[in-house]
Amino acid sequence: MAMLRYLDPSEHYFWLLDQVSSMNFAVIAEFDQPVNVSNIQTALKQLQKQQAIFGLTVNQDTQGRLFLQQHQQDIFLESVEGHQWQNVIAKALAQRFEPGQPLIRAFFLQSEPDSSQTSHSSIALLFNHAIADGRTGMTLLTQWLDLTLDRMPGHCEAAPIQALHQKLPPGLNLINQPDKLAQHLEQKKAEIRRFGRPDALPELTAQESPATGEISAPRIISLALSQEQSQSLKQLCQQKQVRIHSALMAAQLMAIYQNSKQETATLSLTSPVDMRRYFENRQPELGMHTAMLSSVYQLSSDSDFWSLARQADEELHQQLKRDDPAFYYQLIRPEQIPCTEAALEMFTESVLKSAPQTLISNLGVIPEIADSKVKRMSFALCPMPFQSLFTAVTHYQGKLNLNITYDSSRLDSEEAHSVAQRILQQLKQLPE
């Protein structure tokens, strides 16, 4: 199999992270009526023929440089019955993909009958994060659903996925301007360290973590706001002139602080950012086109929801205005780290020293699948060891959906559920 191209820095970074701890993510469609599994299988075969991303894998040369190549294997539909999709997908999130193998899995999931003797079906695509981000996954899931309804996908990419940094405007490439990069790095360090190192709260920190390389044990907590509650959140955010994402950040920060029962807490929260904002053509380019924005917050008994949301909103605005996402990988330079045993050992040690944080990833409004039986579209991602919670947010059919993932081998399930319920209550009972 010939090499297609070396990995982009974003792809390279997420492949390296995956060697430390699984970075898989999944996109899920839940149905409110029985579905024909034969149609699902046929549509999956069609989608694989139309989208080159299904035929991609990652391998490395003798120097440890990572590259994309094509594989010749079919991706079969894995059918699982008698389990909730959360349990099946959580287990699959922790299972790493091997070099040279397909980097996408597909599932048909049938739950046990509920109290009304109704079984619920779901389909899911699970990805290695090096070749795809949440928007890519949701685009492919939508196309899969369209094909089950005999509709052709509206946007197909037969060519290999695009490298992120080849799509950025030249003015945002500072690799050959080390002074500007150094200045930007110092500014970021000062902002992140302004309150000192974020707290590792005892309630959200395991006493004994698995050894490096051991499989994690993700669990997924699925929550949702009703249409009325979702509309109320939207209206209040408009009145307060803050993004819905900023309100979500405030809800998570307040929930963690209140659960900690400490007088003060310094918390770090990270949000993935879609880099397609920099592309000339904003069509849903498939690939790994995501960077990260992080901020640190100091909470006390005087903290209130909307002040925190405004602070989060202002910091997001400032970082986006400075084009911080465009420089994220240029500051890290992950492509200079070979995928060799010695380099990975040093990389792992560095990653595991990262400050404690939680994450919120928000894909926004997912267009409704017309004439389908889909009642919920969502996604979930496996958090890193230093990330206690990963909240994945979508808005479908007027409802805000949350999938909160945590590692049960590192975090007590009771504490995780306590924080999750506090997040939900924050969003349901917003102050005027």
N, C-alpha and C positions, 0 to 999 in steps of 0.2 A: 504494500500500500504506500503510495507516494505521499510525501509531505505536501500539505496545502499551503500552510504558512506557519511561522512561529506565533505563539500566543501573544496577544496584546497584553500590556501591563495589568489591566483589570482582570483578564482571564487568568494570567499567570498567578496573580495574587490570591485569587479565590481557589485555585488548584492547590497552592501551598497551604492555605488555611485548612483546606479539606484534609491534608495530611496530618494536621494537628488534631482536628476534631471535625466530624462530618458537617458539611455546609450544604447538604441537600435541601431542596424545597419542593413543595407540591402545590398544584392548583387543583381545586375540587369543584365539581358540579353535583348538586344534590337534586334529586327528582321527587316530585310529590305524587307521582303515579308510577306503576310498573312500566318498565321499558324493555324493548326487544334487544337482547344481548347480541343477536345475530347482526342487527343493524349497526350496533356499536363496533363490532369486530370489523365489519366491511368498511365502515367509515375510517377506522384507524388505518387499515391497509391503504386506502386512498390517500389519506393525509401523509403517510410516509413517502408515497410516490411523489407528492407535490412539494414537500418541504425537505430541503437538503439537510437541515439541522438534525433530523432523525438519523442520518447516516454518518454523523461526526463522532470522532473519538479523540482522545489526547494521548500522545506518546512522548518519549524524550530521546534525545540523541546521546552520544557517549559523554558529552560534557554536561549533561543534565539540563539542557535547554528543551523547553516544552514546545510541542507543535501540534497542530491539528492535522488529522488525516481522516480518510473515509474508511468505514468498515462495511462489510457485506452481509451483516446479520439482520434478520427481521426482528422487529420489536413486537412480541406477542402480548395479547391482552391477558393479564393475570387476574383470574376470577377468584374472589374470596367470598364465602357465604357465612352467615351466622355471627358476624362481628360488626360493631359500629365502625364507620370509616375512620374515626379518630384513632382507634386502637391499631388498625392495620397500617395507616399512613405514618403514625408516630414511630412504629417499629421500623418501617421502611426508610424513614428519614435518617436513621442511624447507620444504615448499611451502605458502606462506601462503594463507589464504582471503581473498577480496576482499569489501569492504562490499557489501551487497545480494545476495550470493550465498549458497547453502546452506553451512552450517558443519559438515556431517558428510559423510564419505565412507565407502563400504562396499566391501569387497574379498573376492573369492574367489581363493585362492592355491594353486597346484598346483606342487609342487617337482619337480625332476628325479628319476628313479629312483635309489635308493641302491644300495649294494653287493648287496643282496638283490633288486634290481630292483623295489622298492616305491616308489611315489610317495606323498607325504604331502600332505594337504589342510589348509587353514586358512581361517577367515573372520576378518575384522577390521572394526571400526568405528574411524574416525579423526575426532577432534573438534578444533575450535578451543576452547581452554581457557576462553574467556570465558563459554561457555554450559553447560559441563559439567565435572565432576571425575571422578576415577577410579571412585568408587562409582556415579555416574550411568552412566558408560560400561559398567561391568560389569553393572549392572542391565539395561540395554538389550540387551547381548550375550546375557545369559541368556534374556531374553524372545524374542529372535530364534531362539535354539536351541530354546526350547519350541515356538515356532510351526512349526519344521521337523518336529516330532514330533506336530503337530496338537493341541498343548496350548495353551490360552489363557493368556497371562501373568497372574500372580496380582495384579499391581498396575499399573494403567494411569492415566496422567494426561493427560486430554484438554485440560486448561487449560494456558495458558502457564506456563513454569517460574517458581517462586517466587523473589522477591528475598530474599537471605540476611538482610539487616539488618531486614527486616520480620518475620522469624521469630524474631529474638532477643528474650529477655525484656526488658521496659522497664528493669529495674534494671541491665542491662549496656550501656545506651546512655549514653555519657559525652560526647557531642558538645557538649552545652550545659553541661558542667562542665569548662572548660578547665584549672582548677587541678589537678583529679584526673588528667586526661590528661597534663599536664606532669610531675606527680610520677611517674606510671607510666613515661613516656618516659625520665626521668633514671635511674630504676632499671634499665631495660633497657639503656641506654647503658653504665652502670657495669658490668653483668654481661658484656656483649659485649666491652668494652675492658679487662677486668681483666688480660689477658696481653699487651696491645698488639694491633696489627693482625695478623690471621692470616697465616701465611706463604704466599707464592706459590712453591711448590716448583718448582724448575727442571724436574724430570721431568714435572710435570703442568701446565706452563705453556708455551704455544707461543711461539716466538721471533718469529713474525710472524702476527698475527691478521688475518682478513679485514676489510676496511673495513666500517663500519656500513652495513647494508642489503643486503650481499651474502648469498647463500644459504649456510647452513652445510652441513656434510657429516656428518650423524649416522651412527654405526655402533652396532649392537646386539650385545652379547655375552650369550648365553643360557646360564645355568647352573642346576643343580638339585641338591638333596640327595635321597638315596634315602629311602624311607619309614622305614627303620631309623635313618638319620642324622637325619632330621627329628624322629622320636620322641625320640631321645637328646637333641637340642637342647632340646626342650620339657621333658623331665624334668630336665635340668641347670638350666634357668632356674627351674623350680619349686623345686628344692633351694636354689638361690642367692637365691631370692625377688626375681628381677628379671624384667621384661617381656622377651619374645622380641625385641621391637623394640630394646630397650636392648642386647641381645647383638649384634644386627645392627649397631647403631651402633658398638659396640666393635670388631667384626670389621673394619668399613670403616676406622675410625681407625687401628687397628693395622696393617692392610695398607698404608695410605698412608704411615704413618711408617716401617715397615720397608723399603718400596720406596725411600724418600727417602735412606736411608743417612746421615742427619744425626744428630748427637748429641741435639738437641732439636728439636721442631717444635710450632708453635702452629697448630691446625687448627680450622676452623669447619665444623659439620655442621648441616644444616637438615632438619626433618621436617614434611611437610604434616600437618595435623590436621583430622579430620572435624568440622565445626561442627554436625552434626545432634545432637550431644550436648546442645545447648541448645534443641532444638525440643520442643514439647509432644508432638507425634506423631512418633515416631522411624521411621515408615515410610520407605522409601527415596525421599525427596523428590528429584526430578530437578532438576539445576541445578548451579551453581558454588558449592558450600558447603564450601570449604576455606580454611583460614588456615595460617600458617607459624610454627613454633617453631624458634629457632636457639640453639645453645650453642657455646662455644669451649672447647677442651681443649688442655692442654699435655702433650706426650708426651716421654718420655726413655727411656733404656735400662732404667730402673727400673719403667716402666709394665708392669702385668700386666693380662690380659684381664678378669678378673672385677671387679677394682677399678675399671677403666674403665667396665665395664657398670653397676656400682652407681652410679658418679658420673652417668652418663647417665640412669639410672633416677630418681635423686633430683632431677635438674634437670628432667626431664619432669614428675615429680609436682608439683614446686614451681610450675612455670609453669601447669600445668593447674589447680592449686588456686587460683591467683591469677586464673584466667580470662583469661590472656594471649591466647588465640586470639580471644576476643570483641573485644579492643581493637586487634587487628592493623591493620585497615583504618581504624579511627578515628584511629590515630596517623599514618598515611600521608596520609589524605584524598585519595585518587586522583581522586575524582569532581570535585575542584576544578581538575583539569588538563584543559583542553580538547584535543581531538584536532585541533590546528592545527599547521602546519609549525613555527612559532616555538616553541610549547610542547613539541612532540615533540623538537625539537633539544635543548632544555634538559633534558627528561626523560631522553633517551638519554644525554647526557653524565653525568648523575647516576647512572643505573643502571650504566653501564660503569665507574664508580669504586667499585662495591661490592667489599667484601673477598672474596678467594677463598674458595670453599666447595665442598663436595659435598653431595649430598642422598640421603635414603632415604625412599621412600614405600611404606607397607606396608598393603595392603588386607585383610590377614588371611586367614581361611578363606573360600574361595569355595564355596558349597553345590554338591554334586555334581549334575550334570545326569543325572537318572535315565534309563535306557534309551537313552542317547546313545553316540556313538563318541568323545566328547571325552576326550582324554588329558591336556590341559594348558590351563589358563586363566591368562593373564598380561596385563601391560600394559607400555607403554614411553612415555617422554616425552623431548622434545628439550630438552637443557639450555641455559641462557643462557651467554653468553661467559665470565662469571666463575665458572661452575660446571663444574668439570672432569669430574665423573662424576654421573650420576643413576641410582640403583639402585631399581628397581621390584620389589616383593616381593608374591607371592601364595602361598597354601597351598591346593593342590587335590589331592584323592584321597590325602591323607596325605603329600604331597611339598611341600617348600619350593622355590619357583621364583624365580629372579632374572633380570631383564633389566637389564643395565648398559649405559647409553647414554653415548656420548662423541662429541665433534665432531672428526672426523679432520682437519679443516682447521686445528684449533688444537692438538690433542693427538696425539702420536706413538702409533700403533696398538700398537707393541710395549710401550710403557709402560702403556697402558690394559689390555692383556691381562695384563700382569704383575701389576698391582694386582688385577684381577678374579680371577685364580687365587689370589692371596694371600687375598682375602676368602673364597673357597670353602674353602681349606685351613684358615683360622681356624675356620670353622664345622664342618668335618669332624673337626678334631682339638682339640676344646675340652678345656682342662685340667679335671681333676676338682675 
